[in-house]
Amino acid sequence: MAHEDVEFMKSMMRNLLKLQSLEFGETNNAGDIAVIAELRSKIPSQILGHYDRLRARGKKGLAAVRNQVCGSCHVQVPLGVVMTLKRGQDVQLCENCGRYRYPDSGEGKFASQVEVPVDPMLGHGHTGGQASG
């Protein structure tokens, strides 16, 4: 796949994600309406049509993939699909919920992924409440 195609795919998905955040947001001022119109003009009609069908039913058109799981329907996503998403090589639809998948940016870490700092008052070797000696 050519570099230009990959950049187009990534740009299109960013535009679709921005569109979704604006259209499902609380505010609809005049500035948002202009931005929405501009974003819609940059997205291919087939992609936009599928997105609009979901939106008409009150559903979001995109779902983040985190830890190989669809953020909407929680179905496991094959590793090959996740790698395709991360490379920006193709648009992927979830076979279960029908939303466009996009890779999570990593900003929303789960508790198990966050490194917990050691409390200096507890000292070294603290094992979560087990008494020593």
Buried (B, 14 or more C-beta within 10 A) or exposed (E): EEEEEBEEBBEBBBBBBBBBEBBEEEEEEEEEEEBBEEBBEBBEEEBBEBBBEBBEEEBBBBBBBBEEBBBBEEEEBEEEBBEBBEEBBEBBEBEBBBBBBBBBEEEEEEEEEEEEEEEEEEEEEEEEEEEEE
